[in-house]
Amino acid sequence: MPITRAETGSMMPSEKSRRQFRKWLSYVAILIVVVLVLGGGYWGYGTIATPHPDNGKWQAVFLANGQVYFGKLEGVNKPYATLSDIYYLQVSQPLQQPAEGANQQQPNINLIKLGDELHGPEDAMYIERSKILFWENLKDDGRVVQAISQAKK
């Protein structure tokens, strides 16, 4: 004959309440796992997976409006990245079209230091992160970096 709780005088939980407790505990465990996975993915994406510009190199910054600037890029993970020591390329076409059969003249490409324009900007640009399509670290032996080195002399 089985012994009942009333006969033993103890507070043994019933099988139903133990099942409810295990069910509740499994929901809590699943919730904790989901929070850890989603939270770990969010923090990992924001810190580990995001590349940073090499401070010892020049960067080319390609903007959504088609402009390209060269300089020292910082704060790419902030709402506004900062570009300093800025240069850009200016392409000028020949004024007259060559006669038919004559050699085509190549456009002149000049590297321009930001700051001498009519509006007199300072040598820092604050670019909304969403306006940057991509950026690249430039090699020291690339033509742009060599031209910047010559301009700085």
ChimeraX attribute file (.defattr): number of C-alpha atoms within 10 A of each C-alpha:
attribute: neighborCount
match mode: 1-to-1
recipient: residues
	/A:1	3
	/A:2	5
	/A:3	7
	/A:4	10
	/A:5	12
	/A:6	9
	/A:7	8
	/A:8	9
	/A:9	8
	/A:10	9
	/A:11	8
	/A:12	11
	/A:13	9
	/A:14	9
	/A:15	9
	/A:16	9
	/A:17	10
	/A:18	12
	/A:19	11
	/A:20	11
	/A:21	12
	/A:22	12
	/A:23	12
	/A:24	11
	/A:25	12
	/A:26	12
	/A:27	12
	/A:28	12
	/A:29	12
	/A:30	11
	/A:31	12
	/A:32	11
	/A:33	12
	/A:34	12
	/A:35	12
	/A:36	12
	/A:37	11
	/A:38	11
	/A:39	12
	/A:40	12
	/A:41	12
	/A:42	11
	/A:43	11
	/A:44	12
	/A:45	11
	/A:46	12
	/A:47	10
	/A:48	9
	/A:49	10
	/A:50	10
	/A:51	10
	/A:52	15
	/A:53	17
	/A:54	14
	/A:55	11
	/A:56	9
	/A:57	15
	/A:58	22
	/A:59	23
	/A:60	21
	/A:61	22
	/A:62	17
	/A:63	18
	/A:64	12
	/A:65	9
	/A:66	8
	/A:67	11
	/A:68	15
	/A:69	21
	/A:70	27
	/A:71	26
	/A:72	22
	/A:73	27
	/A:74	18
	/A:75	15
	/A:76	19
	/A:77	13
	/A:78	11
	/A:79	12
	/A:80	17
	/A:81	18
	/A:82	18
	/A:83	23
	/A:84	17
	/A:85	18
	/A:86	22
	/A:87	21
	/A:88	18
	/A:89	16
	/A:90	11
	/A:91	10
	/A:92	11
	/A:93	11
	/A:94	11
	/A:95	6
	/A:96	7
	/A:97	10
	/A:98	11
	/A:99	8
	/A:100	7
	/A:101	6
	/A:102	8
	/A:103	8
	/A:104	11
	/A:105	11
	/A:106	9
	/A:107	11
	/A:108	11
	/A:109	11
	/A:110	12
	/A:111	15
	/A:112	16
	/A:113	18
	/A:114	20
	/A:115	15
	/A:116	11
	/A:117	9
	/A:118	6
	/A:119	7
	/A:120	9
	/A:121	11
	/A:122	12
	/A:123	15
	/A:124	16
	/A:125	18
	/A:126	14
	/A:127	18
	/A:128	14
	/A:129	17
	/A:130	12
	/A:131	13
	/A:132	19
	/A:133	12
	/A:134	12
	/A:135	18
	/A:136	16
	/A:137	19
	/A:138	18
	/A:139	13
	/A:140	13
	/A:141	9
	/A:142	9
	/A:143	11
	/A:144	19
	/A:145	18
	/A:146	13
	/A:147	13
	/A:148	19
	/A:149	11
	/A:150	9
	/A:151	11
	/A:152	8
	/A:153	5
